[in-house]
Structures are given as C-alpha cells and as structure tokens.
Amino acid sequence: MGALVGVACCDQGGYAQDAFGTFLAVGNWVECTEHATNLTGLGKVKDVQDGTAVFEWPGLGSYVYGMKEIMYYGVRVAMADVVGRRLCPGDFVTSSDGRQGIVREVTPKAAKIAFGGRGTQDGMFAQKHVTQFGIRVIVDRKRACDKGCV
C-alpha cells in the first residue's frame, strides 16, 4: 500500500502515488483520510516529481509532500467537479454546454455520469474530462463524504 514502484507515470516526468496505490497526476483532486481537520476541503495536485507531489489546499496554500507525509495523512485521490466539490453518487450535475445528468458511480479514477436524453448512455469521465467539459455539481444528495486536509 503506497509503496513506489520503479516505473514512470504520467506526463510530468516523475511519479508518486497516493496512500492507497493510485498514481497521482497534475489536476487530480485529493483528500486526507487520517490526521487531518475537516476545514479545508479537497486539495489539488499541482506538480508531481519522483516520489513527491505539490498539493494546493484551499486557504492554506501549496505544500510539498513526500511519501512519508502522503502516508501519514492518508492522502487519497478523489473525484471532484470543476471547482473542487467532491462527486458522490446521486449528485445532479451540469456541463458547460448546459446538459444535466446524475452521478451514478464514483471511483478514484472516474465518475459514471448519466446525461438525460434519448439514446444517451452513461459515460465514464476521468478527472481531466470533468474539467474539460466543465462538469459541476448543482444539487448534492449527500455531503457526509467530504473531508479536509492539512
């Protein structure tokens, strides 16, 4: 769990993993699952370099974490909308082109979103696609899963 392997990841020229083994990439949203306050919300990965990552935390600024800090805080990749609000099953969302849908399923790497309309199927959206299509939560069904990090 969380141990680095000798393979490069992503396009940044470096690699790091969250505390649960998911590779971190610039643009990912993350949460802390251990030793953290619930005041700051999700953080965003700003840079990844050979076992370290720079996280931007709301109201706190940027911090560089090595694997020791990542493991201590239990940093975990989380799916979020374009403004950093955690995606949860049951959330109603809208895209930048005005389509509305509902979040059906969420994993650390993607969210399954059903956009209404004839012939429309559920789509899997990676974080980069959520950002690209401007997907944001308009009605949240449960917020109990929100956490913060320091």
C-alpha positions in Angstrom: 0.0 0.0 0.0 1.5 3.3 -1.1 5.0 1.9 -2.0 6.6 3.4 -5.0 7.4 1.1 -7.9 10.2 1.7 -10.4 8.1 2.9 -13.3 7.5 6.4 -14.5 3.9 7.6 -14.7 2.0 10.4 -16.4 3.4 13.2 -18.5 5.2 15.1 -15.7 8.5 13.2 -15.9 8.0 12.0 -12.3 5.8 9.8 -10.3 4.2 9.5 -6.9 1.3 7.5 -5.5 -1.4 8.3 -3.0 -1.6 6.2 0.2 -3.7 3.6 -1.5 -1.6 3.0 -4.6 -3.2 5.2 -7.2 -0.8 7.2 -9.2 -1.0 11.0 -8.8 -1.3 13.3 -11.8 -1.4 17.0 -12.1 -5.0 18.1 -11.9 -6.2 15.3 -9.6 -8.2 16.3 -6.5 -7.2 14.6 -3.3 -8.4 14.3 0.3 -6.9 13.3 3.6 -8.2 10.3 5.4 -6.0 10.4 8.5 -4.7 13.0 11.0 -6.5 15.9 9.3 -9.0 18.6 10.2 -12.2 18.8 8.1 -11.8 22.6 7.5 -10.0 22.8 4.1 -11.9 20.5 1.7 -10.2 18.8 -1.2 -6.7 19.7 -2.4 -5.4 19.8 -6.0 -2.3 18.2 -7.3 -0.2 20.9 -8.9 3.1 19.0 -9.6 4.5 15.5 -9.3 8.2 14.8 -9.2 9.9 11.5 -8.4 8.1 10.5 -5.2 6.9 13.9 -4.2 3.8 15.9 -5.0 2.8 19.6 -4.6 -0.7 20.0 -3.3 -2.7 23.2 -3.3 -5.0 23.3 -0.2 -7.9 25.9 0.0 -7.0 28.6 2.4 -3.6 27.1 3.2 -1.6 27.4 0.0 0.8 24.9 -1.6 2.7 22.2 0.2 5.2 19.6 -1.0 4.6 16.1 0.4 6.9 13.2 0.1 5.7 9.6 0.6 6.1 9.9 4.4 3.5 12.8 4.5 1.3 11.2 1.9 1.1 8.0 4.1 0.7 9.9 7.4 -2.2 12.0 6.1 -3.7 9.1 4.2 -3.8 11.2 1.0 -6.3 9.7 -1.5 -7.3 10.7 -5.0 -10.9 11.8 -5.1 -13.2 12.7 -8.0 -14.4 16.3 -7.9 -16.3 18.7 -10.1 -14.6 21.6 -12.0 -14.5 23.7 -8.8 -13.3 21.0 -6.4 -16.6 19.8 -4.9 -16.4 16.0 -4.3 -18.6 13.9 -6.7 -20.9 11.5 -4.9 -23.4 9.0 -6.3 -26.8 10.7 -6.6 -25.4 14.2 -7.2 -27.1 16.2 -10.0 -24.6 17.8 -12.3 -24.4 20.2 -15.3 -21.8 20.6 -18.0 -20.6 23.8 -19.6 -22.8 23.2 -22.6 -25.9 23.0 -20.3 -26.5 19.3 -20.3 -27.7 17.9 -17.0 -27.1 14.5 -15.5 -26.8 12.4 -12.4 -23.7 10.8 -10.9 -24.2 7.0 -10.9 -20.9 5.7 -9.6 -17.5 7.1 -8.4 -14.1 5.5 -8.3 -10.7 7.3 -7.6 -10.1 7.4 -11.3 -13.5 8.2 -12.9 -17.2 9.0 -12.4 -20.0 7.4 -14.2 -22.5 10.1 -15.2 -25.8 9.6 -16.9 -26.8 12.6 -19.0 -30.5 12.5 -19.9 -31.8 12.3 -23.4 -32.9 9.8 -26.0 -30.1 7.4 -27.0 -27.8 8.8 -24.3 -25.8 6.2 -22.4 -23.9 6.6 -19.1 -20.4 7.8 -19.6 -17.2 7.3 -17.6 -15.5 10.6 -17.0 -11.9 10.8 -15.8 -10.9 13.9 -13.9 -9.4 15.6 -17.0 -12.8 15.1 -18.8 -14.7 16.5 -15.8 -12.5 19.6 -16.1 -12.6 19.7 -19.9 -16.5 19.6 -20.0 -16.9 21.9 -17.1 -18.9 19.4 -15.1 -20.1 20.8 -11.8 -22.5 19.8 -9.0 -25.8 21.6 -9.0 -27.6 19.6 -6.4 -25.8 17.4 -3.9 -27.5 14.4 -2.4 -25.1 13.7 0.4 -22.1 15.5 1.7 -21.1 13.2 4.5 -18.1 12.0 2.5 -16.5 15.5 2.4 -13.2 15.6 4.3 -10.4 18.2 4.7 -6.6 18.0 4.9 -3.8 19.9 6.4 
